[in-house]
Amino acid sequence: MSNYHDDHAEEMEDDYDYDMDDPVDDMVDEHQERGFRDSDSDDDDDYVRSNADIPDTSSADARKGKDMQGINWERLAVTREKYRQTRLEQYKNYENVPNSGEEAMKDCKPTEKGGMYYEFKQNTRSVKSTILHFQLRNLVWATSKHDVYFTSHYSIRHWSALSGVNTELMNVEGHVAPREKRSGSLSEGFSQTQVSTLAVKDNLLVAGGFQGELICKHLDREGISFCCRTTYDDNAITNAVEIFNTSSGAVHFIASNNDSGVRDYDMERFQLCKYFQFEWPVNEPLTQQQRLNQEADEGVPFWLWRGAQRYFIGKLPTAHWTPQEKLGAPDQHTSLSPDRKVVVIVGDDPDGLLIDASSGKTLHSIKGHRDYSFASAWSPDGRTFATGNQDKTCRIWDTRNLSKAVHVLRGNLGAIRSIRFTSDGQFMSMAEPADFVHIYDVKSDYNRRQELDFFGEISGTSFSPDTDMLFVGVWDRVYGSLLQFGRLYNYAYLDSLF
C-alpha cells in the first residue's frame, strides 16, 4: 500500500490524512478560471455555506428533475455534461505501475450500458462517511435495508433508514478500552485511532486502524468487547476485515495487514487462532522469518508457504508478537469463499493468491492484473470471484480454470476500490475511487450493466443482505452524503395470472 498520493505526499507521510479531490472546489475554481462564473459572484466561502443547507433529495425530487445530490448546476453556470467530460479528461488515476491502466484496457470486454437494476431512492446529507486513506474504501456496511454503519472522522456511527436517526456507537478520538479482561486483549486500549477499514455482521463491529489496531464491539452489549494490535511493525495499517461464521457457527474475522500477514480471530474465545504470512515474487530470504520466530515456542502455529512447500516456522504467542523486519508485499484485501475453504488474497503485487483457509497452503496464483489490487469478493455460487485493481479493471475468475480471467471489466476514471455481490448472486457492483459505481447483471454473463453517475470520492458501497437496497457513501466537503438505491423487480410474470 502506498503512503502518499500525488501532491498529498507530505500529508500522507505525516499523519496519513489524504485530502481527496473536492469536486465542488474543482467546479468553483475551474469555472472561475475559464469564465463560467461571474467575477462579481459571492466568494467561495459564501458558496460553501449557502450549499451546506441544501435539503435531502428524494426519489420524487429526482423524478421532477432535481439533481440527486442537490447540485445547483444553474448557479455553477456550467452544464453537468460539460463538467462530467472535464472530470473524465482530467482525473488522474493513481498507479504504482506506470501506464498499467492503458495496458489493461487491451484486455477489456465491451459491455452494454443502460441496464436499470437499482433506482435512486434517497440522498441523505446528514450521513457523511469520511475517508482517511485514499486506497481503502470499505467504510460503509449495511446489515439490513434499514441499518447502515459508517465512519465519520473519528466517529463510528449507525444510521437508520427507517427512523432517520444517526447515532454514534464509538468515538476513537479519545481513549477506548475493553470492558472485560481477556487473554490476548489489550486492557489499556487505544487513543486517537485512525480507522482505516470497517466490517459489521451478526451484531459484531470490527474497526481496523493505521497502527495495526483492531477494536471489536458487540452491538448488543455495552462498551468495547476486545482490543488488540496485530503487529508493531512500522508498516502496520489494517487494510481489510471480513467477519464470517465457521462451519460450527462460531463467529470469526480475518484481518489483512500491510505487514503481509493474514490473521484469523475467534470471537467466541477472543483469541488469534491462525496466522499466515505470504511471500510475493520479490521477497526476503526465508531465513529472516526463521530468525524472527526462533524463540516463539508456544501459542499459535506459524507457517510460511513458498510455492507448494510448507515450512513450519514455530508458534506465535497469542498476543504481543512483535516482528522486527518488513517481510514481503502487503496483503491489501482478503475474501473467504462461501464454503469457508478458500481465501483469495490480493495486495501490493499484480498477482494474487488462492490459499487453503485451514492450512494456509497456496493453491493457485492469479495472474493477469497489471498493477496492485485493493478489492476482492466471492460470488455466492462459490465458483467465481472478482478482483479489483489499480489498472482500472475488475477481473472475474472461475476456480475451475484459473489460467486467465473469464471477464475483464473496465472502469471510467480509476482503480476498482470496492467490489460487492448481492446475496442471491444476481448482481455485482464495482466502485471506482470517485464518481462511478457499476452494477453488472451476472446472469447476462456480465454483458449488461447499470452505471451510477455522481460526483465525489466513494467511501464504500454495500448491498443489504436481502438485496433490496444498495448504499453508497460519498465523501465531499460540501456534498458528502449517503446515496440509497432500491432494487427494481420484474413482476411481469404476474400478468399471466390474470
Secondary structure as the mmCIF struct_conf table of DSSP 4:
data_model
#
loop_
_struct_conf.conf_type_id
_struct_conf.id
_struct_conf.beg_label_comp_id
_struct_conf.beg_label_asym_id
_struct_conf.beg_label_seq_id
_struct_conf.end_label_comp_id
_struct_conf.end_label_asym_id
_struct_conf.end_label_seq_id
BEND BEND1 ASN A 3 ASN A 3
HELX_RH_3T_P HELX_RH_3T_P1 ASP A 6 HIS A 8
HELX_RH_AL_P HELX_RH_AL_P1 ALA A 9 ASP A 15
HELX_RH_AL_P HELX_RH_AL_P2 PRO A 23 GLU A 33
TURN_TY1_P TURN_TY1_P1 ARG A 34 GLY A 35
BEND BEND2 ARG A 37 ARG A 37
TURN_TY1_P TURN_TY1_P2 SER A 39 ASP A 40
BEND BEND3 SER A 41 SER A 41
HELX_LH_PP_P HELX_LH_PP_P1 ASP A 42 ASP A 43
HELX_RH_AL_P HELX_RH_AL_P3 ASP A 44 ASN A 51
TURN_TY1_P TURN_TY1_P3 ALA A 52 ASP A 53
HELX_LH_PP_P HELX_LH_PP_P2 ILE A 54 ASP A 56
STRN STRN1 THR A 57 SER A 58
HELX_RH_AL_P HELX_RH_AL_P4 SER A 59 ARG A 63
TURN_TY1_P TURN_TY1_P4 LYS A 64 GLY A 65
TURN_TY1_P TURN_TY1_P5 MET A 68 GLN A 69
HELX_RH_AL_P HELX_RH_AL_P5 TRP A 73 LEU A 76
TURN_TY1_P TURN_TY1_P6 ALA A 77 ALA A 77
BEND BEND4 VAL A 78 VAL A 78
HELX_RH_AL_P HELX_RH_AL_P6 ARG A 80 GLN A 90
HELX_LH_PP_P HELX_LH_PP_P3 TYR A 91 TYR A 94
BEND BEND5 ASN A 96 VAL A 97
TURN_TY1_P TURN_TY1_P7 PRO A 98 ASN A 99
HELX_RH_AL_P HELX_RH_AL_P7 SER A 100 ALA A 104
HELX_RH_3T_P HELX_RH_3T_P2 MET A 105 ASP A 107
HELX_LH_PP_P HELX_LH_PP_P4 CYS A 108 PRO A 110
STRN STRN2 GLU A 112 LYS A 113
BEND BEND6 TYR A 117 TYR A 117
STRN STRN3 TYR A 118 THR A 124
TURN_TY1_P TURN_TY1_P8 ARG A 125 SER A 126
BEND BEND7 LEU A 132 HIS A 133
TURN_TY1_P TURN_TY1_P9 PHE A 134 GLN A 135
STRN STRN4 VAL A 140 ALA A 142
BEND BEND8 THR A 143 HIS A 146
STRN STRN5 ASP A 147 SER A 152
TURN_TY1_P TURN_TY1_P10 HIS A 153 TYR A 154
STRN STRN6 SER A 155 SER A 160
TURN_TY1_P TURN_TY1_P11 ALA A 161 SER A 163
STRN STRN7 ASN A 166 ASN A 171
BEND BEND9 GLU A 173 GLY A 174
STRN STRN8 HIS A 175 VAL A 176
STRN STRN9 PRO A 178 PRO A 178
BEND BEND10 ARG A 179 GLU A 180
TURN_TY1_P TURN_TY1_P12 SER A 183 GLY A 184
TURN_TY1_P TURN_TY1_P13 SER A 187 GLU A 188
STRN STRN10 PHE A 190 SER A 191
BEND BEND11 GLN A 192 GLN A 192
STRN STRN11 VAL A 195 LYS A 201
TURN_TY1_P TURN_TY1_P14 ASP A 202 ASN A 203
STRN STRN12 LEU A 204 GLY A 209
TURN_TY1_P TURN_TY1_P15 PHE A 210 GLN A 211
BEND BEND12 GLY A 212 GLY A 212
STRN STRN13 GLU A 213 HIS A 218
TURN_TY1_P TURN_TY1_P16 LEU A 219 ASP A 220
BEND BEND13 ARG A 221 GLY A 223
STRN STRN14 ILE A 224 ILE A 224
STRN STRN15 PHE A 226 ARG A 229
BEND BEND14 THR A 230 THR A 230
BEND BEND15 ASP A 234 ASN A 235
STRN STRN16 THR A 238 ASN A 245
TURN_TY1_P TURN_TY1_P17 SER A 247 SER A 248
BEND BEND16 GLY A 249 GLY A 249
STRN STRN17 VAL A 251 ASN A 257
TURN_TY1_P TURN_TY1_P18 ASN A 258 ASP A 259
BEND BEND17 SER A 260 SER A 260
STRN STRN18 GLY A 261 ASP A 266
TURN_TY1_P TURN_TY1_P19 MET A 267 PHE A 270
STRN STRN19 GLN A 271 PHE A 278
BEND BEND18 PRO A 281 VAL A 282
HELX_RH_AL_P HELX_RH_AL_P8 LEU A 286 ASN A 293
TURN_TY1_P TURN_TY1_P20 GLN A 294 GLU A 295
STRN STRN20 ASP A 297 ASP A 297
BEND BEND19 GLU A 298 GLY A 299
STRN STRN21 VAL A 300 ARG A 306
TURN_TY1_P TURN_TY1_P21 GLY A 307 ALA A 308
STRN STRN22 GLN A 309 LEU A 316
BEND BEND20 THR A 318 ALA A 319
BEND BEND21 GLU A 325 GLU A 325
BEND BEND22 GLY A 328 GLY A 328
STRN STRN23 ASP A 331 LEU A 336
TURN_TY1_P TURN_TY1_P22 PRO A 338 ASP A 339
BEND BEND23 ARG A 340 LYS A 341
STRN STRN24 VAL A 342 GLY A 347
BEND BEND24 ASP A 348 PRO A 350
STRN STRN25 GLY A 352 ASP A 356
TURN_TY1_P TURN_TY1_P23 ALA A 357 SER A 359
STRN STRN26 THR A 362 ILE A 366
BEND BEND25 ARG A 370 ASP A 371
STRN STRN27 SER A 373 TRP A 378
TURN_TY1_P TURN_TY1_P24 PRO A 380 ASP A 381
BEND BEND26 GLY A 382 ARG A 383
STRN STRN28 THR A 384 ASN A 389
TURN_TY1_P TURN_TY1_P25 GLN A 390 ASP A 391
BEND BEND27 LYS A 392 LYS A 392
STRN STRN29 THR A 393 ASP A 398
TURN_TY1_P TURN_TY1_P26 THR A 399 ARG A 400
STRN STRN30 ASN A 401 ASN A 401
BEND BEND28 SER A 403 LYS A 404
BEND BEND29 VAL A 406 VAL A 406
STRN STRN31 HIS A 407 ARG A 410
BEND BEND30 ASN A 412 GLY A 414
STRN STRN32 SER A 418 PHE A 421
TURN_TY1_P TURN_TY1_P27 SER A 423 ASP A 424
BEND BEND31 GLY A 425 GLN A 426
STRN STRN33 PHE A 427 ALA A 431
BEND BEND32 PRO A 433 PRO A 433
STRN STRN34 ALA A 434 ASP A 441
HELX_RH_3T_P HELX_RH_3T_P3 VAL A 442 SER A 444
TURN_TY1_P TURN_TY1_P28 ASP A 445 TYR A 446
STRN STRN35 ARG A 448 PHE A 463
TURN_TY1_P TURN_TY1_P29 PRO A 465 ASP A 466
BEND BEND33 THR A 467 ASP A 468
STRN STRN36 MET A 469 TRP A 475
TURN_TY1_P TURN_TY1_P30 ARG A 477 TYR A 479
STRN STRN37 SER A 481 ARG A 487
HELX_RH_3T_P HELX_RH_3T_P4 ALA A 492 LEU A 497
#
